[in-house]
Amino acid sequence: EKEIKVIEKLGKEFYWYANLTRLRFLPNINSEKQINLLESFLENNEFFASEKYFELANFIRANKNYSKSIELYEKSIASKKDTKDGDWIYYYNLAISQERAGLWENAEKSFLQALKISPKQPEVLNYLAYSWLEKKINLDKAKEMLVEAVNISKGRGYILDSLGWAYFLLKDYDKAEEILQTAYEKEPSEAVIYDHYGDVLWTNGKKIQARYVWQNAIKLKNIEQDLKESINKKIIFGLDDADKNNS
Protein backbone atom coordinates (compact mmCIF):
# COMPACT_ATOMS: atom_id res chain seq x y z
CA GLU A 1 0.00 0.00 0.00
CA LYS A 2 2.87 2.42 0.80
CA GLU A 3 4.44 1.82 -2.60
CA ILE A 4 1.07 2.35 -4.32
CA LYS A 5 0.60 5.71 -2.56
CA VAL A 6 4.01 6.84 -3.80
CA ILE A 7 3.03 5.91 -7.38
CA GLU A 8 -0.26 7.83 -7.02
CA LYS A 9 1.61 11.07 -6.39
CA LEU A 10 3.40 10.90 -9.75
CA GLY A 11 0.36 12.17 -11.70
CA LYS A 12 -3.11 11.35 -12.98
CA GLU A 13 -2.03 8.47 -15.21
CA PHE A 14 -0.06 6.83 -12.43
CA TYR A 15 -3.00 7.44 -10.08
CA TRP A 16 -5.25 5.30 -12.30
CA TYR A 17 -2.76 2.44 -12.54
CA ALA A 18 -2.08 2.61 -8.80
CA ASN A 19 -5.76 2.08 -8.12
CA LEU A 20 -5.91 -0.79 -10.61
CA THR A 21 -2.99 -2.35 -8.73
CA ARG A 22 -4.95 -1.97 -5.48
CA LEU A 23 -7.84 -3.80 -7.08
CA ARG A 24 -5.63 -6.64 -8.27
CA PHE A 25 -3.49 -7.25 -5.22
CA LEU A 26 -5.12 -5.96 -2.04
CA PRO A 27 -7.53 -8.66 -0.79
CA ASN A 28 -9.49 -6.53 1.68
CA ILE A 29 -10.33 -3.70 -0.70
CA ASN A 30 -13.94 -2.81 -1.58
CA SER A 31 -13.70 -3.99 -5.19
CA GLU A 32 -17.04 -2.53 -6.33
CA LYS A 33 -16.09 0.91 -5.01
CA GLN A 34 -12.66 0.63 -6.60
CA ILE A 35 -14.10 -0.37 -10.00
CA ASN A 36 -16.52 2.58 -9.89
CA LEU A 37 -13.61 4.89 -9.06
CA LEU A 38 -11.54 3.62 -11.98
CA GLU A 39 -14.46 3.78 -14.39
CA SER A 40 -15.53 7.30 -13.39
CA PHE A 41 -11.94 8.47 -13.85
CA LEU A 42 -11.98 7.23 -17.45
CA GLU A 43 -15.21 9.03 -18.24
CA ASN A 44 -13.37 12.32 -17.72
CA ASN A 45 -9.89 11.38 -18.98
CA GLU A 46 -9.54 10.24 -22.58
CA PHE A 47 -5.78 9.60 -22.52
CA PHE A 48 -5.37 5.88 -23.34
CA ALA A 49 -8.98 5.38 -22.20
CA SER A 50 -9.53 2.47 -24.59
CA GLU A 51 -6.55 0.54 -23.26
CA LYS A 52 -7.54 1.24 -19.66
CA TYR A 53 -11.14 0.14 -20.15
CA PHE A 54 -9.69 -3.02 -21.70
CA GLU A 55 -7.39 -3.74 -18.75
CA LEU A 56 -10.21 -3.17 -16.27
CA ALA A 57 -12.54 -5.40 -18.30
CA ASN A 58 -9.91 -8.16 -18.34
CA PHE A 59 -9.67 -8.06 -14.56
CA ILE A 60 -13.45 -8.16 -14.15
CA ARG A 61 -13.80 -11.02 -16.66
CA ALA A 62 -11.17 -13.01 -14.76
CA ASN A 63 -13.43 -12.64 -11.72
CA LYS A 64 -16.39 -13.97 -13.75
CA ASN A 65 -18.47 -10.80 -13.77
CA TYR A 66 -19.21 -11.23 -17.45
CA SER A 67 -22.00 -8.67 -17.82
CA LYS A 68 -19.84 -5.87 -16.38
CA SER A 69 -16.83 -6.92 -18.44
CA ILE A 70 -18.98 -6.81 -21.61
CA GLU A 71 -20.00 -3.25 -20.77
CA LEU A 72 -16.36 -2.22 -20.33
CA TYR A 73 -15.10 -4.01 -23.44
CA GLU A 74 -17.77 -2.18 -25.44
CA LYS A 75 -16.65 1.14 -23.94
CA SER A 76 -13.07 0.22 -24.78
CA ILE A 77 -13.98 -0.42 -28.43
CA ALA A 78 -16.13 2.72 -28.62
CA SER A 79 -13.21 4.79 -27.30
CA LYS A 80 -10.99 3.77 -30.22
CA LYS A 81 -10.50 6.41 -32.89
CA ASP A 82 -9.51 3.91 -35.60
CA THR A 83 -9.01 0.17 -36.08
CA LYS A 84 -5.54 -1.42 -36.16
CA ASP A 85 -4.38 -4.99 -36.79
CA GLY A 86 -3.87 -5.62 -33.08
CA ASP A 87 -7.43 -4.65 -32.22
CA TRP A 88 -8.70 -8.19 -32.86
CA ILE A 89 -7.94 -8.91 -29.20
CA TYR A 90 -10.61 -6.41 -28.07
CA TYR A 91 -13.34 -8.23 -29.99
CA TYR A 92 -11.95 -11.64 -29.01
CA ASN A 93 -12.07 -10.89 -25.30
CA LEU A 94 -15.51 -9.31 -25.69
CA ALA A 95 -16.68 -12.47 -27.47
CA ILE A 96 -15.44 -14.69 -24.65
CA SER A 97 -17.39 -12.66 -22.08
CA GLN A 98 -20.48 -12.73 -24.28
CA GLU A 99 -20.18 -16.49 -24.76
CA ARG A 100 -19.74 -17.07 -21.01
CA ALA A 101 -22.76 -14.84 -20.33
CA GLY A 102 -24.89 -16.98 -22.64
CA LEU A 103 -25.12 -14.34 -25.37
CA TRP A 104 -24.07 -16.65 -28.18
CA GLU A 105 -25.33 -14.64 -31.17
CA ASN A 106 -23.45 -11.57 -29.95
CA ALA A 107 -20.37 -13.65 -29.21
CA GLU A 108 -20.35 -15.19 -32.68
CA LYS A 109 -20.51 -11.72 -34.27
CA SER A 110 -17.61 -10.54 -32.10
CA PHE A 111 -15.49 -13.59 -32.96
CA LEU A 112 -16.15 -12.99 -36.65
CA GLN A 113 -15.27 -9.31 -36.28
CA ALA A 114 -11.97 -10.29 -34.64
CA LEU A 115 -11.23 -12.55 -37.61
CA LYS A 116 -12.21 -9.80 -40.05
CA ILE A 117 -9.57 -7.56 -38.48
CA SER A 118 -6.92 -10.31 -38.28
CA PRO A 119 -7.89 -13.57 -40.04
CA LYS A 120 -4.88 -15.64 -38.96
CA GLN A 121 -5.28 -15.67 -35.17
CA PRO A 122 -5.23 -19.32 -34.05
CA GLU A 123 -6.87 -18.59 -30.69
CA VAL A 124 -9.87 -16.95 -32.36
CA LEU A 125 -10.15 -19.63 -35.04
CA ASN A 126 -10.00 -22.31 -32.35
CA TYR A 127 -12.48 -20.73 -29.94
CA LEU A 128 -15.10 -20.02 -32.60
CA ALA A 129 -14.69 -23.38 -34.33
CA TYR A 130 -14.85 -25.33 -31.06
CA SER A 131 -17.95 -23.38 -30.03
CA TRP A 132 -19.56 -24.52 -33.28
CA LEU A 133 -18.52 -28.10 -32.53
CA GLU A 134 -20.13 -27.92 -29.10
CA LYS A 135 -23.35 -26.74 -30.74
CA LYS A 136 -22.93 -29.32 -33.54
CA ILE A 137 -23.26 -26.67 -36.23
CA ASN A 138 -20.99 -25.67 -39.14
CA LEU A 139 -18.92 -28.82 -38.64
CA ASP A 140 -17.15 -28.76 -42.01
CA LYS A 141 -16.34 -25.05 -41.73
CA ALA A 142 -15.12 -25.59 -38.16
CA LYS A 143 -12.80 -28.36 -39.35
CA GLU A 144 -11.36 -26.12 -42.08
CA MET A 145 -10.72 -23.34 -39.57
CA LEU A 146 -9.06 -25.75 -37.15
CA VAL A 147 -6.77 -27.18 -39.82
CA GLU A 148 -5.65 -23.60 -40.46
CA ALA A 149 -5.28 -22.88 -36.74
CA VAL A 150 -3.16 -26.00 -36.22
CA ASN A 151 -0.86 -24.99 -39.07
CA ILE A 152 -0.50 -21.40 -37.86
CA SER A 153 0.10 -22.45 -34.24
CA LYS A 154 2.57 -25.18 -35.26
CA GLY A 155 0.47 -27.87 -33.66
CA ARG A 156 -0.51 -26.61 -30.22
CA GLY A 157 -2.02 -29.46 -28.26
CA TYR A 158 -5.30 -27.82 -27.31
CA ILE A 159 -5.96 -26.83 -30.94
CA LEU A 160 -5.10 -30.35 -32.11
CA ASP A 161 -7.68 -31.55 -29.60
CA SER A 162 -10.33 -29.33 -31.20
CA LEU A 163 -9.41 -30.60 -34.66
CA GLY A 164 -9.50 -34.21 -33.51
CA TRP A 165 -12.92 -33.62 -32.00
CA ALA A 166 -14.12 -32.14 -35.29
CA TYR A 167 -13.10 -35.34 -37.08
CA PHE A 168 -14.84 -37.35 -34.36
CA LEU A 169 -18.11 -35.47 -34.84
CA LEU A 170 -17.74 -35.90 -38.60
CA LYS A 171 -17.37 -39.66 -37.93
CA ASP A 172 -13.85 -39.96 -39.32
CA TYR A 173 -12.82 -41.95 -36.28
CA ASP A 174 -9.42 -43.17 -37.50
CA LYS A 175 -8.28 -39.62 -38.27
CA ALA A 176 -9.77 -38.43 -34.98
CA GLU A 177 -7.81 -41.04 -33.03
CA GLU A 178 -4.56 -40.14 -34.76
CA ILE A 179 -4.91 -36.44 -33.99
CA LEU A 180 -6.27 -36.86 -30.46
CA GLN A 181 -3.42 -39.19 -29.57
CA THR A 182 -0.96 -36.46 -30.56
CA ALA A 183 -2.90 -33.88 -28.54
CA TYR A 184 -2.96 -36.27 -25.56
CA GLU A 185 0.81 -36.69 -25.74
CA LYS A 186 1.42 -32.95 -26.07
CA GLU A 187 -0.92 -31.83 -23.26
CA PRO A 188 -0.64 -34.37 -20.43
CA SER A 189 -2.47 -32.14 -17.94
CA GLU A 190 -5.62 -31.29 -19.94
CA ALA A 191 -8.57 -33.37 -18.77
CA VAL A 192 -10.79 -32.47 -21.73
CA ILE A 193 -8.22 -33.99 -24.10
CA TYR A 194 -8.18 -37.21 -22.05
CA ASP A 195 -11.96 -37.26 -22.24
CA HIS A 196 -12.02 -36.85 -26.02
CA TYR A 197 -9.22 -39.34 -26.57
CA GLY A 198 -11.00 -41.90 -24.41
CA ASP A 199 -14.20 -41.37 -26.40
CA VAL A 200 -12.53 -42.07 -29.74
CA LEU A 201 -10.66 -45.10 -28.38
CA TRP A 202 -13.96 -46.52 -27.13
CA THR A 203 -15.66 -45.81 -30.45
CA ASN A 204 -12.83 -47.60 -32.26
CA GLY A 205 -13.30 -50.69 -30.11
CA LYS A 206 -10.31 -50.08 -27.80
CA LYS A 207 -12.34 -50.18 -24.60
CA ILE A 208 -9.57 -51.22 -22.20
CA GLN A 209 -7.37 -48.36 -23.43
CA ALA A 210 -10.29 -45.94 -23.22
CA ARG A 211 -10.97 -46.76 -19.58
CA TYR A 212 -7.24 -46.44 -18.82
CA VAL A 213 -7.19 -42.93 -20.33
CA TRP A 214 -10.37 -41.90 -18.50
CA GLN A 215 -9.01 -43.26 -15.20
CA ASN A 216 -5.90 -41.12 -15.65
CA ALA A 217 -8.10 -38.11 -16.41
CA ILE A 218 -9.91 -38.21 -13.07
CA LYS A 219 -6.54 -38.26 -11.26
CA LEU A 220 -5.65 -34.83 -12.64
CA LYS A 221 -5.68 -32.11 -9.98
CA ASN A 222 -7.10 -29.45 -12.29
CA ILE A 223 -10.11 -31.44 -13.53
CA GLU A 224 -13.46 -29.69 -13.09
CA GLN A 225 -16.04 -31.50 -10.98
CA ASP A 226 -18.69 -31.75 -13.73
CA LEU A 227 -16.21 -33.31 -16.14
CA LYS A 228 -14.93 -35.67 -13.45
CA GLU A 229 -18.46 -36.93 -12.79
CA SER A 230 -19.12 -37.36 -16.51
CA ILE A 231 -15.91 -39.37 -17.00
CA ASN A 232 -16.64 -41.50 -13.94
CA LYS A 233 -19.92 -42.57 -15.55
CA LYS A 234 -18.06 -43.53 -18.71
CA ILE A 235 -15.63 -45.64 -16.69
CA ILE A 236 -18.53 -47.45 -15.00
CA PHE A 237 -21.02 -47.73 -17.86
CA GLY A 238 -18.95 -47.17 -20.99
CA LEU A 239 -19.46 -44.44 -23.56
CA ASP A 240 -22.61 -45.95 -25.08
CA ASP A 241 -24.57 -46.11 -21.82
CA ALA A 242 -23.09 -43.17 -19.89
CA ASP A 243 -25.72 -40.70 -21.13
CA LYS A 244 -28.52 -43.07 -20.12
CA ASN A 245 -27.18 -43.00 -16.55
CA ASN A 246 -26.54 -39.25 -16.49
CA SER A 247 -28.96 -38.46 -13.72
Secondary structure by P-SEA (a helix, b strand, c coil): caaaaaaaaccaaaaaaaaaaaaccccccaaaaaaaaaaaaaaacccaaaaaaaaaaaaaaaacaaaaaaaaaaaaaaacccccccaaaaaaaaaaaaaaacaaaaaaaaaaaaaaaccccaaaaaaaaaaaaaaccaaaaaaaaaaaaaaaacccaaaaaaaaaaaaaacaaaaaaaaaaaaaaaccccaaaaaaaaaaaaaacaaaaaaaaaaaaaacccccaaaaaaaaaaaaccccccccccc
